[in-house]
Structures are given as structure tokens and as C-alpha cells.
Amino acid sequence: MSLSSDSTVPTVSTVTISYSELKESNIDLSARIEEGFGPNGLGILSVKDVPGYSALRQNLLQLAPRLAGLPEEVKRELEDPHSRYNFGWSHGKEKLESGKLDMLKGSYYANPLQDVPTSNSYEIQRYPSYCGSNIWPRNSLPELEGAFKALGKLMFEVGLMVAYHCDQYVSKGIKQHEKQNLEKILLGSRCHKGRLLYYFPAQESSTHDNDSISSWCGWHTDHGSLTGLTRAIFSRDSVEVPCPDPASGLYIQTRSGQIVKVVYGEGEIAYQIGETTSILSSGYLCATPHCVRAPQGEETRGLERSTFALFMQPDWDQKLTFPKEVTIHEELSLSDEVLTFGEYTEKLLNKYYDTKP
């Protein structure tokens, strides 16, 4: 998917739910859940007025440039090749749509809820990207651990409230086994993963393709259950600045194939549906392909972008009962199968990668 810089794309605001409504289990939010996540939705909604969120977002995102600016030898000590760089620091390890290594951004991965999700050596060997232990720069950037965990925990707690209302909506359409209940799946998981992202200034990125709508993050659909997103902070020389290009940001492909730019408030947490939830809900909750476009123009030189995503996903041992009608990854023959999330992940990795972990 690509779009030239001359094309006109509509801008759409997310469906928004207030925290005060979301936390009430006796309020029926099914209409708004369907509007945001249902078959005709964008696969995204946002939550506003979450107590304490704005300060925690600021505390973590302002650390991203400092983390990326640590000496290379320090960052190497924070890498974890065994987990495919899914714990600790990662830069230039993932591939862009073009096949080139992604030098545009650096990432820091950690589980904000559990430092050591398991001590079982077999599990660590089998599922290293989930079962590894957190790595923290306790000497070089000691503030990171607390800020990362605080924001991640809050976004998880709000995400559980979103999951509860998703279950209420889905239960009106199909009879789900209670173990397939999204809220229960997320509560029982040790697999949740936070990702602090830092996009390097434009003049440092020779591979930057500004004319592509997916120039900062390629088209993809999230693999897990539910993804929480902060709105990004832009800065130059460590000073926060407004984004100079209103065309940059998150783009989503709708169910009808239309591409739209999606916006939500600075103080809001956005949540996107992942493929696993889409499958288990028989399509009542829909995951959508999305990408991120980089800002363009002279004013973008020296511009940094920092953001955070929380990937909420089932436990690697969580059994997933796939329905008869599975419209995603039909070539994997998932119909009527019972797989653990770890096994399902392996099937996807075997599809997209030539080598097994």
C-alpha cells in the first residue's frame, strides 16, 4: 500500500469513551464499541480523562531521546539477541517494507507488569520473545524502569476495562466460551509487552522515504489481542515542539479498502484490536491494517518523535479455540483448531520468516 504526497486522504477522529463511563460495568457501551471496533469500524477507539495519564505519558516519552542518545557500547549491553531483540534495546534489527533494515527508529521492549514472567528453562528456550526477562539501564538511565512500568500498568488497567465492554458487545452476537473471554485472557497472561519508540531526526536517516504514506512504520496488523497507544511527542534539541506537518501520523485501511488518517487527543489513550481478538470474536471485533507517515518539509530537519505502545496479548500457554469460519490467515488452516497462543505465533513466524527461532 502506498500513497503519494499529492493524494488527498480524509481525516477521521476516533470514537471516544470517557474513563468515567468505561469504569462502570453496568453502563452499556456496546454501540460505541461496535462503532469503533465492529465490522464497519476503524478497529480503534480512544479513552479520555484517565486520571494521572498525562503526567505518566510525559514522564516516559521525554526519556526516549535520552535513551537513544546513550553511548553505543551502553546500548549494546541492553540488547537481547536471544529474544530476537524483543527485550531491551533494538535498533536496525527489523526490516522495512522495502527489505532494508529499519534505521529510522529505535525501540525499547519490556514487560511492564512482570520482570521475570517465568523461570522455566524450556519455556524460555521455546518462546524467547515472550518468556525472557526485562533488561533495565539501572546505571545509565535509572528513571526509565519506574516510568515505563507506571505508564504500562495504567494503560493495561484501562485496557482491561475496554476488554470488559468488548466482551459485553460480542456476547450479544455469539455465545462465547467463558475462557475465550477477552478480559479473562488478558488477566491471565504473562505475555504483555511495552514498546518505547524513538524516531531519529530526519538528517540522520538516509533511508527515509518521505513520499510514502508508510515512511515511518510500514503497513501491518497487530498480531495480539489489544494494543494501547499514546499520542506521540515531537521534540528538537530536547525541547518539545508541535508537529510541523498535519499530514503525518497514523493511517488506517478501512474494511472497504479506503485509507484514512486517524487522530485522537493528546490526553487520550487509543486502543486497537489485534488479529487474535478478531479471530476469536468471529469478526465481531475487527483488526485493521495501519501505518505511520513521517512529517515532510524543511521544518522536519532535526525533529524527533517519541511514543509508546502496549501490546496486550494472551499467555503463551493460553489455549485458543478457533471458530469454523476464520477469514484471517486462511492458508494456515486454523478452522476448528485448538492452539496455544505460542503455537499460533509460531505458525505466523513460520509464514513470514525462513528460519525458526
Solvent accessible surface area in square Angstrom, and as a share of the most:
residue,aa,sasa,rsa
1,M,108,0.48
2,S,87,0.56
3,L,39,0.19
4,S,52,0.34
5,S,51,0.33
6,D,132,0.68
7,S,46,0.29
8,T,132,0.77
9,V,31,0.18
10,P,59,0.37
11,T,85,0.49
12,V,53,0.31
13,S,80,0.52
14,T,13,0.07
15,V,26,0.15
16,T,41,0.24
17,I,0,0.00
18,S,15,0.10
19,Y,40,0.15
20,S,67,0.43
21,E,48,0.21
22,L,2,0.01
23,K,108,0.46
24,E,71,0.32
25,S,71,0.46
26,N,133,0.68
27,I,67,0.34
28,D,97,0.50
29,L,6,0.03
30,S,11,0.07
31,A,80,0.62
32,R,76,0.28
33,I,0,0.00
34,E,85,0.38
35,E,108,0.48
36,G,1,0.01
37,F,0,0.00
38,G,0,0.00
39,P,55,0.34
40,N,152,0.78
41,G,4,0.04
42,L,27,0.14
43,G,1,0.01
44,I,2,0.01
45,L,0,0.00
46,S,0,0.00
47,V,0,0.00
48,K,82,0.35
49,D,103,0.53
50,V,9,0.05
51,P,91,0.57
52,G,50,0.48
53,Y,2,0.01
54,S,67,0.43
55,A,62,0.48
56,L,46,0.23
57,R,8,0.03
58,Q,64,0.28
59,N,69,0.35
60,L,0,0.00
61,L,1,0.00
62,Q,96,0.43
63,L,7,0.03
64,A,0,0.00
65,P,29,0.18
66,R,125,0.46
67,L,4,0.02
68,A,7,0.06
69,G,63,0.60
70,L,23,0.12
71,P,68,0.43
72,E,103,0.46
73,E,102,0.46
74,V,42,0.24
75,K,7,0.03
76,R,145,0.53
77,E,143,0.64
78,L,12,0.06
79,E,42,0.19
80,D,28,0.15
81,P,86,0.54
82,H,93,0.42
83,S,1,0.01
84,R,77,0.28
85,Y,46,0.17
86,N,44,0.23
87,F,0,0.00
88,G,0,0.00
89,W,7,0.02
90,S,5,0.03
91,H,49,0.22
92,G,11,0.10
93,K,85,0.36
94,E,75,0.34
95,K,153,0.65
96,L,36,0.18
97,E,104,0.47
98,S,82,0.53
99,G,42,0.41
100,K,116,0.49
101,L,91,0.45
102,D,9,0.05
103,M,87,0.39
104,L,2,0.01
105,K,14,0.06
106,G,0,0.00
107,S,3,0.02
108,Y,0,0.00
109,Y,18,0.07
110,A,0,0.00
111,N,3,0.02
112,P,6,0.04
113,L,64,0.32
114,Q,70,0.31
115,D,48,0.25
116,V,91,0.52
117,P,10,0.06
118,T,15,0.09
119,S,103,0.66
120,N,73,0.38
121,S,90,0.58
122,Y,141,0.54
123,E,27,0.12
124,I,53,0.27
125,Q,123,0.55
126,R,79,0.29
127,Y,22,0.09
128,P,10,0.06
129,S,24,0.16
130,Y,21,0.08
131,C,0,0.00
132,G,10,0.10
133,S,50,0.32
134,N,20,0.10
135,I,44,0.22
136,W,22,0.08
137,P,5,0.03
138,R,144,0.53
139,N,152,0.78
140,S,43,0.28
141,L,2,0.01
142,P,81,0.51
143,E,81,0.36
144,L,0,0.00
145,E,32,0.14
146,G,46,0.44
147,A,17,0.13
148,F,0,0.00
149,K,53,0.23
150,A,38,0.29
151,L,0,0.00
152,G,0,0.00
153,K,113,0.48
154,L,28,0.14
155,M,0,0.00
156,F,19,0.08
157,E,70,0.32
158,V,1,0.00
159,G,0,0.00
160,L,25,0.13
161,M,50,0.22
162,V,0,0.00
163,A,0,0.00
164,Y,57,0.22
165,H,2,0.01
166,C,0,0.00
167,D,7,0.04
168,Q,73,0.32
169,Y,17,0.07
170,V,1,0.01
171,S,67,0.43
172,K,133,0.56
173,G,37,0.36
174,I,47,0.24
175,K,202,0.86
176,Q,45,0.20
177,H,114,0.51
178,E,113,0.51
179,K,136,0.58
180,Q,18,0.08
181,N,33,0.17
182,L,10,0.05
183,E,46,0.21
184,K,105,0.44
185,I,4,0.02
186,L,0,0.00
187,L,108,0.54
188,G,53,0.51
189,S,12,0.08
190,R,71,0.26
191,C,2,0.01
192,H,2,0.01
193,K,11,0.05
194,G,0,0.00
195,R,32,0.12
196,L,3,0.01
197,L,14,0.07
198,Y,13,0.05
199,Y,5,0.02
200,F,25,0.11
201,P,13,0.08
202,A,26,0.20
203,Q,98,0.44
204,E,110,0.49
205,S,8,0.05
206,S,119,0.77
207,T,44,0.26
208,H,39,0.17
209,D,79,0.41
210,N,50,0.26
211,D,77,0.40
212,S,20,0.13
213,I,0,0.00
214,S,8,0.05
215,S,8,0.05
216,W,9,0.03
217,C,25,0.15
218,G,18,0.17
219,W,32,0.11
220,H,73,0.33
221,T,40,0.23
222,D,11,0.06
223,H,48,0.21
224,G,9,0.09
225,S,3,0.02
226,L,1,0.01
227,T,4,0.03
228,G,0,0.00
229,L,32,0.16
230,T,5,0.03
231,R,100,0.36
232,A,14,0.11
233,I,12,0.06
234,F,25,0.10
235,S,9,0.06
236,R,75,0.28
237,D,125,0.65
238,S,100,0.65
239,V,95,0.55
240,E,84,0.38
241,V,37,0.21
242,P,118,0.74
243,C,46,0.28
244,P,43,0.27
245,D,19,0.10
246,P,119,0.75
247,A,39,0.31
248,S,8,0.05
249,G,18,0.17
250,L,22,0.11
251,Y,5,0.02
252,I,0,0.00
253,Q,41,0.18
254,T,24,0.14
255,R,141,0.51
256,S,103,0.67
257,G,39,0.37
258,Q,94,0.42
259,I,31,0.16
260,V,5,0.03
261,K,20,0.08
262,V,4,0.02
263,V,52,0.30
264,Y,26,0.10
265,G,27,0.26
266,E,86,0.38
267,G,35,0.33
268,E,27,0.12
269,I,0,0.00
270,A,0,0.00
271,Y,0,0.00
272,Q,3,0.01
273,I,3,0.01
274,G,1,0.01
275,E,17,0.08
276,T,1,0.00
277,T,6,0.04
278,S,7,0.05
279,I,8,0.04
280,L,17,0.09
281,S,2,0.01
282,S,52,0.34
283,G,25,0.24
284,Y,70,0.27
285,L,3,0.02
286,C,1,0.00
287,A,12,0.09
288,T,4,0.02
289,P,37,0.23
290,H,10,0.04
291,C,0,0.00
292,V,17,0.10
293,R,8,0.03
294,A,0,0.00
295,P,6,0.04
296,Q,50,0.22
297,G,49,0.47
298,E,144,0.65
299,E,124,0.55
300,T,8,0.05
301,R,135,0.49
302,G,13,0.12
303,L,4,0.02
304,E,20,0.09
305,R,26,0.10
306,S,2,0.01
307,T,12,0.07
308,F,0,0.00
309,A,4,0.03
310,L,0,0.00
311,F,52,0.22
312,M,1,0.00
313,Q,14,0.06
314,P,0,0.00
315,D,8,0.04
316,W,0,0.00
317,D,75,0.39
318,Q,39,0.17
319,K,133,0.56
320,L,0,0.00
321,T,71,0.41
322,F,2,0.01
323,P,33,0.21
324,K,148,0.63
325,E,138,0.62
326,V,18,0.10
327,T,112,0.65
328,I,41,0.21
329,H,21,0.09
330,E,122,0.55
331,E,108,0.48
332,L,29,0.15
333,S,81,0.53
334,L,3,0.01
335,S,57,0.37
336,D,88,0.46
337,E,55,0.25
338,V,86,0.49
339,L,17,0.08
340,T,23,0.14
341,F,0,0.00
342,G,0,0.00
343,E,62,0.28
344,Y,0,0.00
345,T,14,0.08
346,E,42,0.19
347,K,61,0.26
348,L,12,0.06
349,L,42,0.21
350,N,71,0.36
351,K,85,0.36
352,Y,137,0.52
353,Y,120,0.46
354,D,151,0.78
355,T,98,0.57
356,K,152,0.64
357,P,92,0.58
